[in-house]
Amino acid sequence: MGKYRFLLGLLAVLFGSLFLDANKAIVQAKENDKKTLIIYFSMSNTTKEADFYFITFKEKNFTESHPFSVASAPSEKADEVIFMIHKTGDFTQKIGQIKRGTKVSLEGPFGLFDRYVKSAKGPVILYGLGTGVAPLFSLALEYAEQKPIHLIWSTNGQMLTGYYQEMLARLQKTKVKLDVKQHRFTPDELRQKLTAEELKTGLVVVVGSAPVVLQVEQTLKAVGFSEKQILDERLTM
């Protein structure tokens, strides 16, 4: 973990970073359904789409720093960043205990997906696996009117509620192509969903748990994508 943080720190020096003390950012509001917690931070925003922060909550039993991906589009509200947190891991299971107004410190932002999507010459396929779709929502919203965006989401019925459903509804009003399925897409299903142009020139961004990302990447290669067309972020719980 120490080496990982060192590399992230180096990226921050090279590409710019934001370090917020506890007295500069507080939890402004939250919505909590059965498994999803959304936290809004008011701050001077240098965030890019699909960035992530290491967040430390200034509350007892929450002293460790934990990475969370940004789910909001920076162009929409410059002073607000939304993190969508699915309570699946040991740390995130306790997120519901965070009280409204809790002070936090943020280290970041980190992430490079925005640079690749912005410079992509062909269509962009954003492939979210479960909660991995959260940072891809922000990318899709930001570039919906600028280039061909295809959001593919493998999920389960329990996640098609609350904020996730709200984000899908917003994207349905844009030019983003949407394909959502409970459980994983088969190779044949992907061949039917993907165009020849996407297979030939598309950039694919895959985000999800590490073992599932690796399996999906093999499927993507089987349907015709080359390794150089695929970027990923492998989440840990």
C-alpha positions as CSV (number, residue, x, y, z in Angstrom):
1,M,0.0,0.0,0.0
2,G,2.9,2.4,0.8
3,K,4.4,1.9,-2.7
4,Y,0.9,2.5,-4.2
5,R,0.5,5.7,-2.3
6,F,4.0,6.8,-3.3
7,L,3.1,6.3,-7.0
8,L,-0.1,8.2,-6.6
9,G,1.8,11.0,-4.9
10,L,4.2,11.2,-7.8
11,L,1.3,11.4,-10.3
12,A,-0.2,14.2,-8.2
13,V,3.1,16.2,-8.5
14,L,3.2,15.6,-12.3
15,F,-0.5,16.2,-13.1
16,G,-1.7,18.5,-10.3
17,S,-3.4,17.6,-6.9
18,L,-5.7,19.0,-4.3
19,F,-5.1,18.5,-0.6
20,L,-8.0,19.7,1.6
21,D,-7.8,20.0,5.4
22,A,-10.7,19.0,7.6
23,N,-11.8,22.5,8.1
24,K,-12.2,23.1,4.3
25,A,-14.6,20.3,3.4
26,I,-17.5,18.8,5.3
27,V,-20.2,16.3,4.4
28,Q,-23.0,18.5,3.2
29,A,-25.7,16.0,2.6
30,K,-26.3,12.3,2.1
31,E,-28.9,10.0,0.8
32,N,-29.0,6.5,2.1
33,D,-31.0,3.6,0.7
34,K,-30.3,0.0,1.5
35,K,-26.8,-0.1,0.0
36,T,-25.9,3.3,-1.4
37,L,-24.6,6.4,0.3
38,I,-24.0,9.6,-1.6
39,I,-21.9,12.3,-0.1
40,Y,-21.6,15.9,-1.3
41,F,-18.5,18.0,-0.6
42,S,-18.4,21.8,-1.2
43,M,-15.0,22.8,-2.2
44,S,-12.9,24.6,-4.8
45,N,-13.1,22.0,-7.5
46,T,-10.2,20.8,-9.7
47,T,-11.8,17.4,-10.3
48,K,-11.8,15.7,-13.7
49,E,-14.2,13.0,-14.7
50,A,-13.6,9.6,-13.2
51,D,-11.0,10.9,-10.7
52,F,-10.8,9.5,-7.2
53,Y,-9.7,10.8,-3.8
54,F,-8.3,9.2,-0.7
55,I,-10.8,10.3,1.9
56,T,-10.4,10.3,5.7
57,F,-13.5,11.0,7.8
58,K,-12.7,12.9,11.0
59,E,-14.8,10.6,13.2
60,K,-14.0,7.9,15.7
61,N,-13.5,4.4,14.0
62,F,-12.9,6.1,10.6
63,T,-9.3,7.0,10.9
64,E,-8.0,5.1,7.8
65,S,-7.8,6.7,4.4
66,H,-9.9,5.1,1.7
67,P,-10.2,5.7,-2.1
68,F,-13.5,6.7,-3.6
69,S,-14.4,7.6,-7.2
70,V,-16.1,10.8,-8.3
71,A,-19.6,10.1,-9.8
72,S,-20.5,13.7,-10.7
73,A,-19.7,15.7,-13.8
74,P,-17.4,18.6,-12.9
75,S,-19.0,21.0,-15.5
76,E,-22.4,20.7,-13.8
77,K,-21.5,22.2,-10.4
78,A,-18.1,23.6,-9.9
79,D,-18.3,23.6,-6.1
80,E,-19.7,20.1,-5.6
81,V,-18.3,16.6,-5.8
82,I,-20.5,13.5,-5.4
83,F,-19.1,10.2,-4.4
84,M,-21.4,7.1,-4.8
85,I,-20.4,4.5,-2.2
86,H,-21.8,1.0,-2.4
87,K,-21.6,-0.7,1.0
88,T,-20.0,-4.0,0.1
89,G,-16.5,-4.0,1.7
90,D,-15.5,-4.0,5.4
91,F,-14.9,-0.3,5.4
92,T,-17.9,0.7,3.3
93,Q,-20.3,-1.4,5.4
94,K,-19.7,1.2,8.1
95,I,-20.3,4.3,5.9
96,G,-23.9,4.6,7.0
97,Q,-22.6,5.5,10.5
98,I,-21.1,8.8,9.2
99,K,-23.1,11.7,10.6
100,R,-24.3,14.7,8.5
101,G,-21.7,17.5,8.9
102,T,-18.8,15.2,9.6
103,K,-15.5,16.9,8.7
104,V,-13.2,15.1,6.2
105,S,-9.8,15.5,4.6
106,L,-9.3,14.6,0.9
107,E,-6.0,13.7,-0.9
108,G,-6.2,14.0,-4.6
109,P,-7.6,14.0,-7.2
110,F,-5.9,11.1,-8.9
111,G,-6.9,9.5,-12.2
112,L,-6.1,9.7,-15.9
113,F,-9.2,8.4,-17.7
114,D,-10.4,11.9,-18.6
115,R,-7.2,12.5,-20.6
116,Y,-7.6,9.4,-22.6
117,V,-11.3,9.9,-23.3
118,K,-10.8,13.5,-24.2
119,S,-8.1,12.7,-26.7
120,A,-9.9,9.6,-28.2
121,K,-10.4,10.0,-31.9
122,G,-13.1,7.2,-32.2
123,P,-16.1,6.1,-30.1
124,V,-15.7,5.6,-26.4
125,I,-17.1,2.5,-24.6
126,L,-17.5,2.8,-20.9
127,Y,-17.9,-0.6,-19.3
128,G,-19.1,-0.6,-15.7
129,L,-19.1,-3.8,-13.6
130,G,-21.4,-3.4,-10.5
131,T,-20.4,-0.4,-8.5
132,G,-17.6,0.3,-11.0
133,V,-20.1,2.3,-13.0
134,A,-20.0,5.2,-10.6
135,P,-17.0,7.0,-12.1
136,L,-18.2,6.2,-15.6
137,F,-21.4,8.1,-15.0
138,S,-19.4,11.3,-14.7
139,L,-17.4,10.6,-17.9
140,A,-20.6,9.8,-19.8
141,L,-22.3,13.0,-18.6
142,E,-19.3,15.2,-19.4
143,Y,-18.8,14.0,-22.9
144,A,-22.3,13.0,-23.9
145,E,-22.6,15.9,-26.4
146,Q,-19.0,15.9,-27.5
147,K,-18.3,12.4,-28.9
148,P,-19.9,9.0,-29.3
149,I,-20.3,7.5,-25.9
150,H,-21.6,3.9,-25.2
151,L,-22.2,3.0,-21.6
152,I,-22.4,-0.7,-20.9
153,W,-23.3,-1.7,-17.3
154,S,-23.4,-5.2,-15.9
155,T,-25.3,-5.0,-12.6
156,N,-27.9,-6.7,-10.5
157,G,-31.5,-5.7,-9.8
158,Q,-30.7,-4.4,-6.3
159,M,-28.6,-1.6,-7.8
160,L,-31.2,-0.4,-10.3
161,T,-32.7,2.0,-7.7
162,G,-32.1,5.3,-6.0
163,Y,-29.2,7.4,-7.4
164,Y,-28.2,4.8,-9.9
165,Q,-31.6,4.9,-11.5
166,E,-31.6,8.7,-11.4
167,M,-28.2,8.7,-13.3
168,L,-29.6,6.3,-15.9
169,A,-32.6,8.5,-16.4
170,R,-30.4,11.6,-16.9
171,L,-28.3,9.8,-19.5
172,Q,-31.3,8.6,-21.4
173,K,-32.0,12.3,-22.2
174,T,-28.5,12.6,-23.8
175,K,-26.9,11.1,-26.9
176,V,-25.2,8.4,-24.8
177,K,-25.9,4.9,-26.0
178,L,-27.0,2.7,-23.0
179,D,-26.9,-1.0,-22.5
180,V,-27.7,-2.4,-19.0
181,K,-28.1,-6.0,-18.0
182,Q,-28.4,-7.9,-14.8
183,H,-25.3,-10.1,-14.7
184,R,-22.6,-10.2,-17.3
185,F,-23.0,-9.8,-21.1
186,T,-22.0,-12.9,-23.1
187,P,-19.6,-12.6,-26.1
188,D,-22.6,-13.0,-28.5
189,E,-24.6,-10.3,-26.7
190,L,-21.7,-7.9,-26.9
191,R,-21.2,-8.6,-30.6
192,Q,-24.9,-7.6,-31.1
193,K,-24.5,-4.4,-29.0
194,L,-21.2,-3.2,-30.5
195,T,-20.9,-1.6,-33.9
196,A,-18.1,-2.4,-36.4
197,E,-16.7,1.1,-35.8
198,E,-16.6,0.6,-32.1
199,L,-14.7,-2.7,-32.5
200,K,-12.3,-1.1,-35.0
201,T,-11.4,2.3,-33.4
202,G,-13.1,2.4,-30.0
203,L,-11.5,3.1,-26.7
204,V,-12.8,0.8,-23.9
205,V,-12.7,1.9,-20.3
206,V,-13.5,-1.0,-17.9
207,V,-14.1,-0.4,-14.1
208,G,-15.0,-3.0,-11.5
209,S,-13.6,-5.6,-9.1
210,A,-10.2,-6.9,-10.1
211,P,-11.1,-10.6,-10.9
212,V,-14.2,-9.6,-12.9
213,V,-12.4,-6.9,-14.8
214,L,-9.8,-9.5,-15.9
215,Q,-12.6,-11.9,-17.1
216,V,-14.4,-9.2,-19.0
217,E,-11.2,-8.1,-20.7
218,Q,-10.8,-11.6,-22.0
219,T,-14.3,-11.4,-23.4
220,L,-13.7,-8.0,-25.0
221,K,-10.6,-9.4,-26.7
222,A,-12.6,-12.4,-27.9
223,V,-15.2,-10.2,-29.6
224,G,-12.5,-8.2,-31.4
225,F,-10.9,-5.5,-29.3
226,S,-7.1,-5.3,-29.1
227,E,-5.3,-5.0,-25.8
228,K,-4.2,-1.5,-26.7
229,Q,-7.8,-0.4,-27.0
230,I,-8.6,-1.3,-23.4
231,L,-8.0,0.7,-20.2
232,D,-9.1,-0.5,-16.8
233,E,-9.4,0.4,-13.1
234,R,-9.5,-2.6,-10.8
235,L,-11.3,-1.9,-7.6
236,T,-10.6,-3.5,-4.2
237,M,-13.1,-3.8,-1.4
